[in-house]
Structures are given as C-alpha cells and as structure tokens.
Amino acid sequence: MTSDGAFSYRSAPVNVAFDGEVGLPCRSLVRRQALGKTVFNSGNMFSRLGQLDKASLASKNQSYRISPAMHALNPSRNCVFELPRSKARAKFDAERRQELGQFLTPATIATFMASLFEAHPVEIRLLDAGAGNGALIAAFVKAMCGHRRGLKRMSVTAYELDEAIAPALERTLDSCRAECSRSGIDFSAELHNQDFIEAAVSLVRVDLFGVSKTPFNAAILNPPYRKINSDSHTRRLLREAGIETTNLYTGFLALAARLLSEDGEMVAICPRSFCNGPYFKPFREQFLDIMSLRRLHVFESRAAAFQHDDVLQENIIVHAVRSPQKPQSVVISTSSGETGSDVAERACPYSVVVSPRDPERFIHLVAAESDEVVRQKMTRFTTPLAKLGLEVSTGRVVDFRAKQFLVREARDDTAPLIYPCHFNGGFVYWPKPGGRKPNAIRDTERTQELLVPGAIYVLVKRFTSKEERRRVVACIYDPHRIRAERVGFENHLNYFHARRRGLPIDLAKGLAAFLNSTLVDVYFRQFNGHTQVNATDLRNMRYPTRAELDSLGRKIGDEFPGQAELDALLERELL
Ligand SMILES: C[S@@+](CC[C@H](N)C(=O)[O-])C[C@H]1O[C@@H](n2cnc3c(N)ncnc32)[C@H](O)[C@@H]1O
C-alpha cells in the first residue's frame, strides 16, 4: 500500500475463474430493443445468481480469513469441528457486511448498468466508490471493450474500505487489464483502501484558485446504505463539502456527482428513498441542480435486485449526466427483477418526473401507461391542504419516551392511546384488550402536550409492512364511538386536523375515502418507494375541493365500503 492508502497496482496473469457475482459476467445478457420495449434474455440468471451470491460470498469470506491449510480440509469430514466455528464466522461476516453496507451487485444488474453509459470518449476516467469485489468495474470494462468505439485509455479509481475484499477486487482489476489489453486499450487502476467520504471531501473542497477537482468522466456505483448521525465524523465531513444528508448512500452520490467533469456520466444503483421525504430534500436540490437525469430504472418487487441479502429498501438505477441542462424527457424503465424478466421503458417528460412547481423536488417514477393514467387523473385535484383548512402532523406520543405514562387498559385518569393496531375497516376500534400495545395514556398535567382534544380526525399509518397491499391506509377517529375528552396518537401515525381541532364528519369521511382509494395508493408509490408515509408526503399532495370531499363523505355510511366499491364511488363522484 502507498502512503496515501492506495494499493500499488501490479499486473498479474488472469488466473481467476469469476464466480457468479464477481467480475466479467460469465453468461451473456442479450438486450433487444423492440418497439420501445427493451427485452432482456437472461434465462434463469436472476435467481441463480441470487443463490450463487450467497454461497460464493460465504466461501470468499472464509478464504480471506482461513489459512490455505484449513482450505485443504474437507469441511464435510470435519463437520463436528467445523460447524460451531463457521456459524460464528457467518454471524461475524453478516454483521461486518451489514456495518459496511456490503451488498454486492449481481452480474446481470451490473451488466445492465454498464450498458447505460452513452458517451464514447477516447479516454475514460472511471470512479467506483465502494467497489466491493469490483463487479461494476468489470461489467463496465467489458461493455467498453465490446464497443470498440475509439476508446484508447481507461483509468479506474476504486475506493473500498474493507481490506478483506481487496484481494478479490485486485483480481478483478487484473482481469480488466487483460481484457483491455486484448482490445488494445491502455489500462491503469488505483485501488484506495480508504474511506471514500474522507478522500472525496478533500478533493471537492475548492483549491487555492477556487477550483475543485473533477477528475472523472464516468462513475459507476452501488454505494453503501447506512444512516449517519448528525454528530458523526462522516456528517461533519459532508457538511464541510456543503452536503447535508442523513444517509451514507446520498453522501456517496453527492460526492461522486461533484467529482464528475462537465458531461461526465453516472450510473448508480441505490435505494429510492431519496426520491421523496424531507430528509433528502437538500440532497435532491443539489443533485438535481448539477445533474441531468436521463434514466430511472425501477425494480417492481421490493428487494428483487438483492433478493439474497435481506435488502428491505426498494432499489432503483439512476443514470444521470453532469450538466445544468435538463432534458426534455427521462426514460423510466421497469423490470420485475424476477427470472428472465422483460424491461419495459417509456419516455416521461422531465416536468412530470420533477415538477417545476414542486418546492420539495420530489422525483416521480411514472413507469407504466397505467401509472400515467393515474397521474393524469390526479392532476384533476389541485386543492392544497391549507386551502381545505387542514394540517397534517405526526402523532405526538413516542411510546418508549412516555413509558411511565402508558397504561395497558383504560382507567378514569387516562385518555385513549391510538396505535395502528386500532385501525379496523376505516374506523378506529378501541380498546384492543389483551393486545401487545397499551390502550391508554395517563391524562395528567405532564401529558397535556402529548394529547389532543377528543374530536374527529383522519389518521394515516406512517409505516406499513412489506406484505401489506396498500401503502396509504387511512382511518377515522370518531369521539362518538370512543368517548373521551382527550386522545393520544402514537408516533407511528399521522393525523389530519383542522388547526389542532377536529374535522366535520363529512369532510373526514370524504378525506379518508379519497386517501384509501387505489388511485391515491398508486399515485403515492410513484414518488414514495419505501413503506413510510411521511406527513410531508401528505402535506405535499393535492386534494379534491372541500365541496367534493364533503359530497363524497356523505356517501359513506357507518362502515366503509370494500376496495372495489370505494374505487367505483370515487370514480363516479370525482372523476
Ligand atoms: C453496496 S456494496 C457495493 C459493492 C460493489 N460496488 C458492488 O456493486 O457489488 C458497498 C461497498 O462499499 C464499501 N464501503 C462501505 N463504506 C465505505 C466507505 N466509507 N468508503 C469506501 N467504501 C466503503 C463496502 O465495504 C462495500 O463493499
């Protein structure tokens, strides 16, 4: 290793047979363009690779830490001795990978990502931040060598914090060198076993002449995903570079964007949580100001891309070019991530993906024709929440902070405490005796600021489980059903109120019906890819007029209709 943490790179013969997730993909992926539809012919690759990943990763991790002599032992002959150790090893590896955000990209996805680069310069200076074993670099090199469009030189700069994976990365780089040499391309590589944030922040800080370094014209990355605390070293470093963000992956993306020269291209796979939500607003602003979105690829099923790795976030692939110029349209493509799945794509006007009227700069993923129909229908609703005289807030009772006031069953000195478990068919059903959650909170002087007056409110779950059919789930709290002077809403809920007071019942029913419609749910998924429904998301939406909501509400009786009936009612009344 050199003094600045970079590995001195040595050329070695290609002696590595790549495993499924590493390096130059062993099976070919055929991408056909037909009538605007991109078709992938990947056979059984997704699922096979999923399994391969797991197996090869386990064996690879062992090979870093276990002596060659141990390798010679056949584990099946030593299973009594081996089993407890490898369990501990597996646990350790899993924890280490989790800590590092180490989810390696399957070869099919890496190949797809590499195929998205459009420019064909004579010299490529590629950045991979958080390179892992080099799957993305390998796919990129293979794609570029395949084109043979005037490329003469390629330099690769890889940052990877995990020393244990460095040998695999070096082997990948060796193979890349060999591949380039066969194609007559000069190849060089630098491997920095170093924190990318630290390294990049010093690069992007403007120098004495007011110029920041932009050494790369291409970046391919699958950044680590991890929350970063506001008082952490990483957060301070990012702030030094003028980047305000709460997650490592957006820190990586922001820095990589800043390290690109004008017209430099970036392809990244990452969670789609940055597309909405208040925490990512500063990131969206900065990223969208300097980068021009070209494509957003959505995986239809959660975790499909990393099915083996327990990844709960939905992932997207972003292709963007460093340029202040915004394109006319952005390609939105989708694939299920399942075996042999097709990729469907459509061009969507930029102003639909990022509305010029939206101060939050949400990124809308209007992927299919049916999504477009939904988007069109939603444009009919233009009333902001404030015009309805309503506000939406997050439930004030954070239960673990208010433990001393919580009571299992209601008493004379308590107020109802409402959790999502009290939702039942559009209305709050309370109490839930024998449930896991406390049903009440003490109504004392010390809890007054946690409670709101007992009145009609519309509640929306903040979190839904992966399995739940709907993302937006609304329900009415009605004091005629639950007699109490005050009520507490737990922090897992959002609640709509009329400036801290309750809503008239017709308006509440109309609003809950609108929120519970399939239309709103599908629309919501266009900008929100995780299971969280933030108050900001609800605040940012547009609603039917007051008269329309009242009229819709009057059609709802003491029970909410089923989904199909509700959707038909909405269609009849509002569309
Ligand atoms: C999601 S993995 C992706 C690996 C590889 N690029 C791929 O696509 O297969 C992210 C990688 O970033 C590395 N990493 C985590 N924190 C890092 C940091 N601060 N600086 C550099 N690398 C880091 C992890 O060890 C991990 O290998």
The ligand as a Gaussian input file, in Angstrom:
#p B3LYP/6-31G(d) Opt

LIG

0 1
 C      -23.307000      -1.968000      -1.592000
 S      -21.652000      -2.514000      -1.610000
 C      -21.321000      -2.499000      -3.327000
 C      -20.082000      -3.203000      -3.725000
 C      -19.818000      -3.222000      -5.223000
 N      -19.690000      -1.901000      -5.764000
 C      -20.917000      -3.936000      -5.953000
 O      -21.692000      -3.259000      -6.595000
 O      -21.001000      -5.156000      -5.858000
 C      -20.837000      -1.091000      -0.952000
 C      -19.359000      -1.255000      -0.705000
 O      -18.864000      -0.061000      -0.116000
 C      -17.889000      -0.363000       0.864000
 N      -17.832000       0.756000       1.794000
 C      -18.618000       0.982000       2.869000
 N      -18.308000       2.170000       3.436000
 C      -17.309000       2.696000       2.688000
 C      -16.560000       3.903000       2.755000
 N      -16.816000       4.811000       3.701000
 N      -15.604000       4.128000       1.831000
 C      -15.351000       3.213000       0.863000
 N      -16.027000       2.062000       0.758000
 C      -16.989000       1.790000       1.643000
 C      -18.403000      -1.666000       1.463000
 O      -17.354000      -2.410000       2.071000
 C      -18.989000      -2.370000       0.244000
 O      -18.060000      -3.223000      -0.344000

